[in-house]
Amino acid sequence: MCVDGLITKAEYEKTKSQYDKQLAVLNKQWAALKLDNKAIETLQQKLDNIEATIETLVKLKEFGDSICLEVLHKVVVEGRDKMSFYLKAGENTDPVFFKMPPLITQY
């Protein structure tokens, strides 16, 4: 439009400046969303590893010390009726611990 003489160079510069500011804001938002997306992907991978570990445990016919050493990080007894289990997520991943407060029935 500036080349065709429909707007002045000052009008062009003003409009371009406004668009440049909008673009900068949008680029910052885009970068933040990409970081959020990466964090979500990492969390999803950790949850998938935990799910796979739990599925493996459920399918086992025998549960022994070696299995406990592989998947169990620690057990915290928080009272008579509450225990928390912290599980390792997987072999080739950073350790991720999963707290499960199971229901404990008193006999």
MMTF fields as JSON, N, C-alpha, C and O atoms, coordinates in Angstrom:
{
  "mmtfVersion": "1.0.0",
  "mmtfProducer": "UNKNOWN",
  "numBonds": 427,
  "numAtoms": 428,
  "numGroups": 107,
  "numChains": 1,
  "numModels": 1,
  "chainsPerModel": [1],
  "groupsPerChain": [107],
  "chainIdList": ["A"],
  "bondAtomList": [4, 2, 8, 6, 12, 10, 16, 14, 20, 18, 24, 22, 28, 26, 32, 30, 36, 34, 40, 38, 44, 42, 48, 46, 52, 50, 56, 54, 60, 58, 64, 62, 68, 66, 72, 70, 76, 74, 80, 78, 84, 82, 88, 86, 92, 90, 96, 94, 100, 98, 104, 102, 108, 106, 112, 110, 116, 114, 120, 118, 124, 122, 128, 126, 132, 130, 136, 134, 140, 138, 144, 142, 148, 146, 152, 150, 156, 154, 160, 158, 164, 162, 168, 166, 172, 170, 176, 174, 180, 178, 184, 182, 188, 186, 192, 190, 196, 194, 200, 198, 204, 202, 208, 206, 212, 210, 216, 214, 220, 218, 224, 222, 228, 226, 232, 230, 236, 234, 240, 238, 244, 242, 248, 246, 252, 250, 256, 254, 260, 258, 264, 262, 268, 266, 272, 270, 276, 274, 280, 278, 284, 282, 288, 286, 292, 290, 296, 294, 300, 298, 304, 302, 308, 306, 312, 310, 316, 314, 320, 318, 324, 322, 328, 326, 332, 330, 336, 334, 340, 338, 344, 342, 348, 346, 352, 350, 356, 354, 360, 358, 364, 362, 368, 366, 372, 370, 376, 374, 380, 378, 384, 382, 388, 386, 392, 390, 396, 394, 400, 398, 404, 402, 408, 406, 412, 410, 416, 414, 420, 418, 424, 422],
  "bondOrderList": [1, 1, 1, 1, 1, 1, 1, 1, 1, 1, 1, 1, 1, 1, 1, 1, 1, 1, 1, 1, 1, 1, 1, 1, 1, 1, 1, 1, 1, 1, 1, 1, 1, 1, 1, 1, 1, 1, 1, 1, 1, 1, 1, 1, 1, 1, 1, 1, 1, 1, 1, 1, 1, 1, 1, 1, 1, 1, 1, 1, 1, 1, 1, 1, 1, 1, 1, 1, 1, 1, 1, 1, 1, 1, 1, 1, 1, 1, 1, 1, 1, 1, 1, 1, 1, 1, 1, 1, 1, 1, 1, 1, 1, 1, 1, 1, 1, 1, 1, 1, 1, 1, 1, 1, 1, 1],
  "groupList": [{"groupName": "MET", "atomNameList": ["N", "CA", "C", "O"], "elementList": ["N", "C", "C", "O"], "formalChargeList": [0, 0, 0, 0], "bondAtomList": [1, 0, 2, 1, 3, 2], "bondOrderList": [1, 1, 2], "singleLetterCode": "M", "chemCompType": "L-PEPTIDE LINKING"}, {"groupName": "CYS", "atomNameList": ["N", "CA", "C", "O"], "elementList": ["N", "C", "C", "O"], "formalChargeList": [0, 0, 0, 0], "bondAtomList": [1, 0, 2, 1, 3, 2], "bondOrderList": [1, 1, 2], "singleLetterCode": "C", "chemCompType": "L-PEPTIDE LINKING"}, {"groupName": "VAL", "atomNameList": ["N", "CA", "C", "O"], "elementList": ["N", "C", "C", "O"], "formalChargeList": [0, 0, 0, 0], "bondAtomList": [1, 0, 2, 1, 3, 2], "bondOrderList": [1, 1, 2], "singleLetterCode": "V", "chemCompType": "L-PEPTIDE LINKING"}, {"groupName": "ASP", "atomNameList": ["N", "CA", "C", "O"], "elementList": ["N", "C", "C", "O"], "formalChargeList": [0, 0, 0, 0], "bondAtomList": [1, 0, 2, 1, 3, 2], "bondOrderList": [1, 1, 2], "singleLetterCode": "D", "chemCompType": "L-PEPTIDE LINKING"}, {"groupName": "GLY", "atomNameList": ["N", "CA", "C", "O"], "elementList": ["N", "C", "C", "O"], "formalChargeList": [0, 0, 0, 0], "bondAtomList": [1, 0, 2, 1, 3, 2], "bondOrderList": [1, 1, 2], "singleLetterCode": "G", "chemCompType": "PEPTIDE LINKING"}, {"groupName": "LEU", "atomNameList": ["N", "CA", "C", "O"], "elementList": ["N", "C", "C", "O"], "formalChargeList": [0, 0, 0, 0], "bondAtomList": [1, 0, 2, 1, 3, 2], "bondOrderList": [1, 1, 2], "singleLetterCode": "L", "chemCompType": "L-PEPTIDE LINKING"}, {"groupName": "ILE", "atomNameList": ["N", "CA", "C", "O"], "elementList": ["N", "C", "C", "O"], "formalChargeList": [0, 0, 0, 0], "bondAtomList": [1, 0, 2, 1, 3, 2], "bondOrderList": [1, 1, 2], "singleLetterCode": "I", "chemCompType": "L-PEPTIDE LINKING"}, {"groupName": "THR", "atomNameList": ["N", "CA", "C", "O"], "elementList": ["N", "C", "C", "O"], "formalChargeList": [0, 0, 0, 0], "bondAtomList": [1, 0, 2, 1, 3, 2], "bondOrderList": [1, 1, 2], "singleLetterCode": "T", "chemCompType": "L-PEPTIDE LINKING"}, {"groupName": "LYS", "atomNameList": ["N", "CA", "C", "O"], "elementList": ["N", "C", "C", "O"], "formalChargeList": [0, 0, 0, 0], "bondAtomList": [1, 0, 2, 1, 3, 2], "bondOrderList": [1, 1, 2], "singleLetterCode": "K", "chemCompType": "L-PEPTIDE LINKING"}, {"groupName": "ALA", "atomNameList": ["N", "CA", "C", "O"], "elementList": ["N", "C", "C", "O"], "formalChargeList": [0, 0, 0, 0], "bondAtomList": [1, 0, 2, 1, 3, 2], "bondOrderList": [1, 1, 2], "singleLetterCode": "A", "chemCompType": "L-PEPTIDE LINKING"}, {"groupName": "GLU", "atomNameList": ["N", "CA", "C", "O"], "elementList": ["N", "C", "C", "O"], "formalChargeList": [0, 0, 0, 0], "bondAtomList": [1, 0, 2, 1, 3, 2], "bondOrderList": [1, 1, 2], "singleLetterCode": "E", "chemCompType": "L-PEPTIDE LINKING"}, {"groupName": "TYR", "atomNameList": ["N", "CA", "C", "O"], "elementList": ["N", "C", "C", "O"], "formalChargeList": [0, 0, 0, 0], "bondAtomList": [1, 0, 2, 1, 3, 2], "bondOrderList": [1, 1, 2], "singleLetterCode": "Y", "chemCompType": "L-PEPTIDE LINKING"}, {"groupName": "SER", "atomNameList": ["N", "CA", "C", "O"], "elementList": ["N", "C", "C", "O"], "formalChargeList": [0, 0, 0, 0], "bondAtomList": [1, 0, 2, 1, 3, 2], "bondOrderList": [1, 1, 2], "singleLetterCode": "S", "chemCompType": "L-PEPTIDE LINKING"}, {"groupName": "GLN", "atomNameList": ["N", "CA", "C", "O"], "elementList": ["N", "C", "C", "O"], "formalChargeList": [0, 0, 0, 0], "bondAtomList": [1, 0, 2, 1, 3, 2], "bondOrderList": [1, 1, 2], "singleLetterCode": "Q", "chemCompType": "L-PEPTIDE LINKING"}, {"groupName": "ASN", "atomNameList": ["N", "CA", "C", "O"], "elementList": ["N", "C", "C", "O"], "formalChargeList": [0, 0, 0, 0], "bondAtomList": [1, 0, 2, 1, 3, 2], "bondOrderList": [1, 1, 2], "singleLetterCode": "N", "chemCompType": "L-PEPTIDE LINKING"}, {"groupName": "TRP", "atomNameList": ["N", "CA", "C", "O"], "elementList": ["N", "C", "C", "O"], "formalChargeList": [0, 0, 0, 0], "bondAtomList": [1, 0, 2, 1, 3, 2], "bondOrderList": [1, 1, 2], "singleLetterCode": "W", "chemCompType": "L-PEPTIDE LINKING"}, {"groupName": "PHE", "atomNameList": ["N", "CA", "C", "O"], "elementList": ["N", "C", "C", "O"], "formalChargeList": [0, 0, 0, 0], "bondAtomList": [1, 0, 2, 1, 3, 2], "bondOrderList": [1, 1, 2], "singleLetterCode": "F", "chemCompType": "L-PEPTIDE LINKING"}, {"groupName": "HIS", "atomNameList": ["N", "CA", "C", "O"], "elementList": ["N", "C", "C", "O"], "formalChargeList": [0, 0, 0, 0], "bondAtomList": [1, 0, 2, 1, 3, 2], "bondOrderList": [1, 1, 2], "singleLetterCode": "H", "chemCompType": "L-PEPTIDE LINKING"}, {"groupName": "ARG", "atomNameList": ["N", "CA", "C", "O"], "elementList": ["N", "C", "C", "O"], "formalChargeList": [0, 0, 0, 0], "bondAtomList": [1, 0, 2, 1, 3, 2], "bondOrderList": [1, 1, 2], "singleLetterCode": "R", "chemCompType": "L-PEPTIDE LINKING"}, {"groupName": "PRO", "atomNameList": ["N", "CA", "C", "O"], "elementList": ["N", "C", "C", "O"], "formalChargeList": [0, 0, 0, 0], "bondAtomList": [1, 0, 2, 1, 3, 2], "bondOrderList": [1, 1, 2], "singleLetterCode": "P", "chemCompType": "L-PEPTIDE LINKING"}],
  "groupTypeList": [0, 1, 2, 3, 4, 5, 6, 7, 8, 9, 10, 11, 10, 8, 7, 8, 12, 13, 11, 3, 8, 13, 5, 9, 2, 5, 14, 8, 13, 15, 9, 9, 5, 8, 5, 3, 14, 8, 9, 6, 10, 7, 5, 13, 13, 8, 5, 3, 14, 6, 10, 9, 7, 6, 10, 7, 5, 2, 8, 5, 8, 10, 16, 4, 3, 12, 6, 1, 5, 10, 2, 5, 17, 8, 2, 2, 2, 10, 4, 18, 3, 8, 0, 12, 16, 11, 5, 8, 9, 4, 10, 14, 7, 3, 19, 2, 16, 16, 8, 0, 19, 19, 5, 6, 7, 13, 11],
  "groupIdList": [1, 2, 3, 4, 5, 6, 7, 8, 9, 10, 11, 12, 13, 14, 15, 16, 17, 18, 19, 20, 21, 22, 23, 24, 25, 26, 27, 28, 29, 30, 31, 32, 33, 34, 35, 36, 37, 38, 39, 40, 41, 42, 43, 44, 45, 46, 47, 48, 49, 50, 51, 52, 53, 54, 55, 56, 57, 58, 59, 60, 61, 62, 63, 64, 65, 66, 67, 68, 69, 70, 71, 72, 73, 74, 75, 76, 77, 78, 79, 80, 81, 82, 83, 84, 85, 86, 87, 88, 89, 90, 91, 92, 93, 94, 95, 96, 97, 98, 99, 100, 101, 102, 103, 104, 105, 106, 107],
  "secStructList": [7, 6, 6, 6, 6, 1, 1, 7, 2, 2, 2, 2, 2, 2, 2, 2, 2, 2, 2, 2, 2, 2, 2, 2, 2, 2, 2, 2, 2, 2, 2, 2, 2, 2, 2, 2, 2, 2, 2, 2, 2, 2, 2, 2, 2, 2, 2, 2, 2, 2, 2, 2, 2, 2, 2, 2, 2, 2, 2, 7, 1, 7, 7, 7, 2, 2, 2, 2, 2, 2, 2, 3, 3, 3, 3, 3, 3, 3, 3, 6, 6, 3, 3, 3, 3, 3, 3, 7, 7, 7, 6, 6, 1, 7, 7, 7, 7, 3, 3, 3, 7, 7, 7, 7, 7, 7, 7],
  "xCoordList": [0.825, 0.0, 0.877, 0.546, 1.991, 2.909, 3.552, 3.705, 3.924, 4.56, 3.586, 3.982, 2.297, 1.283, 0.811, 0.037, 1.265, 0.891, -0.438, -0.968, -0.99, -2.281, -2.15, -3.094, -0.984, -0.709, 0.674, 1.506, 0.899, 2.207, 3.209, 2.842, 4.472, 5.522, 5.357, 5.625, 4.925, 4.704, 3.582, 3.684, 2.518, 1.407, 1.888, 1.553, 2.681, 3.239, 4.098, 3.944, 4.989, 5.888, 5.086, 5.403, 4.054, 3.223, 2.516, 2.522, 1.919, 1.212, 2.183, 1.888, 3.344, 4.356, 4.82, 5.002, 5.012, 5.437, 4.397, 4.751, 3.13, 2.056, 2.071, 1.953, 2.215, 2.253, 3.491, 3.424, 4.608, 5.828, 5.648, 6.112, 4.976, 4.713, 3.788, 4.018, 2.746, 1.826, 2.554, 2.332, 3.42, 4.184, 5.113, 5.255, 5.736, 6.623, 5.85, 6.322, 4.66, 3.819, 3.413, 3.484, 2.992, 2.582, 3.744, 3.561, 4.935, 6.111, 6.43, 6.8, 6.293, 6.512, 5.48, 5.816, 4.222, 3.163, 3.438, 3.259, 3.867, 4.184, 5.316, 5.243, 6.348, 7.475, 7.008, 7.415, 6.158, 5.646, 4.796, 4.886, 3.987, 3.152, 4.002, 3.674, 5.095, 5.984, 6.611, 6.742, 7.003, 7.556, 6.517, 6.814, 5.291, 4.204, 3.947, 3.738, 3.965, 3.722, 4.815, 4.53, 6.063, 7.181, 7.022, 7.269, 6.609, 6.398, 5.277, 5.373, 4.228, 3.11, 3.556, 3.193, 4.344, 4.847, 5.728, 5.627, 6.584, 7.457, 6.631, 6.894, 5.641, 4.762, 3.997, 3.856, 3.502, 2.769, 3.666, 3.227, 4.918, 5.857, 6.082, 6.123, 6.227, 6.418, 5.183, 5.307, 4.002, 2.771, 2.631, 2.177, 3.022, 2.998, 3.938, 3.597, 5.124, 6.071, 5.499, 5.656, 4.849, 4.241, 3.13, 3.028, 2.298, 1.209, 1.752, 1.215, 2.813, 3.416, 3.97, 3.84, 4.582, 5.111, 3.991, 4.118, 2.91, 1.775, 1.159, 0.812, 1.016, 0.472, 1.356, 0.855, 2.661, 3.59, 3.394, 3.368, 3.257, 3.054, 1.762, 1.724, 0.713, -0.588, -0.544, -1.202, 0.22, 0.276, 1.2, 1.182, 2.0, 2.948, 2.225, 1.243, 2.738, 2.175, 2.865, 2.299, 4.073, 4.855, 5.459, 5.961, 5.414, 5.92, 6.966, 6.652, 8.233, 9.304, 10.193, 9.9, 11.291, 12.23, 12.827, 12.976, 13.169, 13.8, 12.863, 13.298, 11.591, 10.614, 10.477, 10.404, 10.445, 10.357, 11.547, 11.385, 12.737, 13.934, 13.887, 14.424, 13.249, 13.178, 12.181, 12.438, 11.047, 9.978, 9.65, 9.076, 9.996, 9.598, 10.732, 11.829, 10.47, 11.467, 11.392, 12.399, 10.19, 10.021, 8.545, 7.667, 8.301, 6.957, 6.97, 7.831, 6.018, 5.933, 4.661, 3.557, 4.834, 3.684, 3.347, 4.115, 2.17, 1.783, 0.812, 0.381, 0.487, -0.438, -0.979, -0.606, -1.846, -2.395, -3.171, -3.167, -3.832, -4.721, -4.224, -4.957, -2.987, -2.527, -1.063, -0.182, -0.836, 0.511, 0.643, -0.322, 1.827, 2.08, 3.216, 4.253, 2.994, 3.991, 4.579, 3.841, 5.897, 6.596, 7.259, 8.121, 6.838, 7.338, 8.341, 8.233, 9.312, 10.23, 9.506, 8.726, 9.763, 9.022, 9.543, 8.738, 10.827, 11.366, 12.873, 13.515, 13.428, 14.877, 15.658, 16.639, 15.234, 16.018, 15.488, 15.752, 14.753, 14.213, 14.689, 15.177, 14.54, 14.83, 13.873, 12.722, 14.326, 13.428, 12.237, 12.389, 11.073, 9.842, 9.097, 8.957, 8.636, 7.995, 6.507, 6.066, 5.757, 4.311, 3.765, 4.028, 3.02, 2.482, 1.081, 0.209, 0.884, -0.429, -0.916, -0.342, -1.926, -2.479, -3.549, -4.702, -3.208, -4.202, -5.147, -4.839, -6.275, -7.205, -6.731, -6.499, -6.587, -6.147, -7.31, -7.804, -7.73, -8.856, -8.33, -7.403, -8.91, -8.515, -9.297, -10.495, -8.613, -9.27, -9.541, -10.091],
  "yCoordList": [-1.185, 0.0, 1.258, 2.259, 1.19, 2.329, 2.542, 3.679, 1.463, 1.547, 2.124, 2.895, 1.747, 2.233, 3.638, 4.225, 4.19, 5.548, 5.646, 6.744, 4.51, 4.524, 4.968, 5.513, 4.736, 5.208, 5.852, 5.585, 6.698, 7.357, 6.425, 5.425, 6.778, 5.981, 6.01, 5.008, 7.129, 7.239, 6.302, 5.659, 6.229, 5.318, 3.86, 3.034, 3.584, 2.223, 1.868, 0.787, 2.753, 2.509, 2.324, 1.447, 3.144, 3.043, 1.689, 1.019, 1.296, 0.011, -1.152, -2.117, -1.053, -2.111, -2.228, -3.336, -1.102, -1.102, -1.794, -2.564, -1.517, -2.166, -3.677, -4.451, -4.079, -5.513, -6.187, -7.33, -5.485, -6.032, -6.256, -7.261, -5.32, -5.474, -6.666, -7.459, -6.781, -7.912, -9.237, -10.223, -9.236, -10.438, -10.825, -12.007, -9.844, -10.127, -10.743, -11.691, -10.21, -10.765, -12.191, -13.08, -12.411, -13.752, -14.741, -15.905, -14.282, -15.164, -15.562, -16.708, -14.628, -14.958, -15.964, -16.912, -15.762, -16.704, -18.083, -19.104, -18.106, -19.363, -20.108, -21.321, -19.379, -19.994, -20.576, -21.675, -19.839, -20.334, -21.583, -22.529, -21.599, -22.772, -23.986, -25.115, -23.746, -24.858, -25.45, -26.669, -24.6, -25.1, -25.878, -26.935, -25.357, -26.064, -27.414, -28.413, -27.438, -28.679, -29.703, -30.889, -29.247, -30.144, -30.709, -31.893, -29.859, -30.318, -31.353, -32.34, -31.129, -32.075, -33.397, -34.462, -33.337, -34.564, -35.347, -36.571, -34.648, -35.307, -35.948, -37.088, -35.242, -35.789, -36.989, -37.989, -36.909, -38.034, -39.257, -40.378, -39.048, -40.172, -40.819, -42.045, -40.004, -40.539, -41.306, -42.373, -40.783, -41.478, -42.792, -43.794, -42.782, -44.02, -45.064, -46.245, -44.629, -45.554, -46.123, -47.311, -45.292, -45.764, -46.755, -47.797, -46.437, -47.339, -48.693, -49.735, -48.678, -49.93, -50.734, -51.957, -50.053, -50.728, -51.382, -52.526, -50.66, -51.204, -52.382, -53.384, -52.282, -53.392, -54.635, -55.754, -54.427, -55.547, -56.206, -57.432, -55.389, -55.933, -56.724, -57.771, -56.239, -56.907, -58.261, -59.201, -58.376, -59.605, -60.661, -61.812, -60.295, -61.247, -62.34, -62.093, -63.547, -64.666, -64.794, -65.323, -64.309, -64.413, -63.049, -62.369, -62.656, -61.34, -61.551, -62.008, -61.217, -61.487, -60.287, -59.175, -60.535, -59.474, -58.786, -57.564, -59.565, -58.978, -57.997, -56.965, -58.327, -57.433, -56.159, -55.063, -56.3, -55.128, -54.202, -52.983, -54.775, -53.954, -53.213, -52.111, -53.805, -53.2, -52.05, -51.056, -52.17, -51.188, -50.33, -49.251, -50.778, -50.062, -49.181, -49.668, -47.892, -46.967, -46.931, -47.107, -46.701, -46.706, -46.82, -46.551, -47.225, -47.285, -46.434, -46.601, -45.528, -44.659, -45.021, -44.955, -45.401, -45.689, -44.391, -43.896, -43.851, -42.551, -42.674, -41.668, -43.852, -44.086, -45.494, -46.255, -45.825, -47.183, -47.5, -48.638, -46.502, -46.745, -46.173, -46.182, -45.673, -45.044, -45.371, -45.158, -45.897, -46.178, -45.57, -45.534, -45.098, -44.544, -45.326, -45.569, -45.716, -46.464, -45.546, -44.885, -45.503, -44.727, -45.713, -46.499, -45.656, -46.595, -45.925, -44.733, -46.694, -46.215, -46.293, -47.216, -45.318, -45.25, -46.235, -46.828, -46.432, -47.311, -47.366, -46.595, -48.29, -48.504, -47.361, -46.883, -46.925, -45.959, -44.534, -43.704, -44.251, -42.905, -42.337, -43.06, -41.038, -40.419, -40.998, -41.287, -41.172, -41.739, -40.814, -39.617, -41.403, -40.683, -41.502, -42.718, -40.841, -41.575, -41.31, -40.181, -42.329, -42.293, -42.643, -43.727, -41.748, -41.969, -42.541, -41.936, -43.693, -44.326, -44.552, -45.374, -43.865, -44.188, -45.266, -44.939, -46.535, -47.602, -47.643, -47.142, -48.241, -48.463, -49.681, -50.738, -49.548, -50.663, -51.051, -50.254, -52.28, -52.766, -53.411, -54.22, -53.056, -53.669, -54.953, -55.004, -55.995, -57.288, -57.494, -58.524],
  "zCoordList": [0.0, 0.0, 0.0, -0.636, 0.719, 0.773, -0.596, -1.041, -1.254, -2.563, -3.584, -4.458, -3.471, -4.407, -4.069, -4.825, -2.941, -2.583, -1.856, -1.69, -1.414, -0.727, 0.732, 1.304, 1.331, 2.688, 2.696, 1.829, 3.687, 3.787, 4.457, 5.073, 4.321, 4.968, 6.486, 7.15, 7.042, 8.496, 8.945, 9.989, 8.153, 8.487, 8.425, 9.273, 7.394, 7.253, 8.465, 9.034, 8.86, 9.992, 11.286, 12.09, 11.486, 12.688, 12.738, 13.771, 11.641, 11.579, 11.753, 12.458, 11.104, 11.232, 12.677, 13.181, 13.344, 14.736, 15.627, 16.521, 15.378, 16.152, 15.936, 16.886, 14.692, 14.384, 14.971, 15.425, 14.961, 15.558, 17.059, 17.597, 17.738, 19.17, 19.423, 20.337, 18.608, 18.754, 18.51, 19.213, 17.506, 17.189, 18.345, 18.658, 18.969, 20.103, 21.257, 21.884, 21.543, 22.615, 22.271, 23.12, 21.039, 20.617, 20.651, 21.008, 20.281, 20.338, 21.774, 22.025, 22.728, 24.139, 24.617, 25.327, 24.23, 24.611, 24.007, 24.671, 22.758, 22.073, 22.797, 22.99, 23.189, 23.899, 25.237, 25.615, 25.947, 27.227, 27.015, 27.798, 25.985, 25.694, 25.321, 25.684, 24.595, 24.241, 25.502, 25.61, 26.46, 27.721, 28.503, 29.059, 28.547, 29.23, 28.585, 29.273, 27.26, 26.536, 26.834, 27.001, 26.9, 27.218, 28.628, 28.859, 29.57, 30.945, 31.0, 31.729, 30.237, 30.2, 29.597, 30.096, 28.521, 27.898, 28.867, 28.95, 29.594, 30.57, 31.667, 32.05, 32.178, 33.211, 32.681, 33.385, 31.456, 30.87, 30.74, 30.994, 30.347, 30.238, 31.594, 31.699, 32.636, 33.976, 34.428, 35.029, 34.15, 34.511, 33.743, 34.295, 32.469, 31.681, 32.283, 32.346, 32.727, 33.354, 34.649, 34.929, 35.424, 36.675, 36.367, 37.015, 35.382, 35.002, 34.552, 34.927, 33.752, 33.29, 34.466, 34.499, 35.419, 36.602, 37.401, 37.838, 37.588, 38.341, 37.605, 38.231, 36.286, 35.509, 35.632, 35.739, 35.617, 35.78, 37.137, 37.245, 38.162, 39.509, 39.61, 40.257, 38.984, 39.062, 38.367, 38.811, 37.285, 36.499, 37.104, 36.667, 38.095, 38.671, 39.443, 40.143, 39.296, 40.049, 41.402, 42.358, 41.461, 42.683, 43.001, 42.106, 44.238, 44.641, 45.711, 46.81, 45.393, 46.349, 46.581, 46.142, 47.285, 47.633, 46.406, 46.391, 45.377, 44.194, 43.496, 42.985, 43.479, 42.857, 43.679, 43.124, 44.985, 45.87, 45.648, 45.587, 45.529, 45.315, 43.981, 43.868, 42.971, 41.647, 41.574, 40.895, 42.264, 42.06, 43.275, 43.127, 44.446, 45.651, 46.145, 46.418, 46.26, 46.79, 48.309, 48.995, 48.825, 50.27, 50.618, 49.799, 51.854, 52.41, 53.668, 54.532, 53.766, 54.929, 55.687, 55.145, 56.939, 57.792, 58.514, 59.339, 58.178, 58.71, 59.88, 60.443, 60.227, 61.334, 61.227, 60.334, 62.132, 62.129, 60.868, 60.399, 60.321, 59.19, 57.872, 56.883, 57.838, 56.605, 56.325, 57.158, 55.117, 54.635, 53.245, 52.481, 52.924, 51.597, 50.96, 51.578, 49.708, 48.953, 47.889, 47.158, 47.8, 46.788, 45.829, 46.223, 44.55, 43.549, 42.619, 42.334, 42.15, 41.127, 39.789, 39.556, 38.902, 37.638, 36.6, 35.881, 36.492, 35.459, 35.515, 36.228, 34.751, 34.783, 34.139, 34.71, 32.968, 32.194, 32.304, 31.435, 33.351, 33.513, 34.832, 35.701, 34.966, 36.252, 37.281, 36.955, 38.517, 39.51, 39.77, 40.012, 39.71, 39.989, 41.027, 40.897, 42.023, 43.094, 43.082, 42.866, 43.308, 43.238, 44.603, 45.123, 45.175, 46.506, 46.361, 45.739, 46.933, 46.888, 48.318, 49.033, 48.738, 50.054, 49.916, 49.633, 50.105, 49.955, 51.157, 52.239, 50.932, 52.03, 52.809, 52.222, 54.109, 54.939, 55.826, 56.622, 55.672, 56.447, 57.724, 57.686, 58.818, 60.097, 60.277, 60.001, 60.744, 60.943, 62.415, 62.803]
}
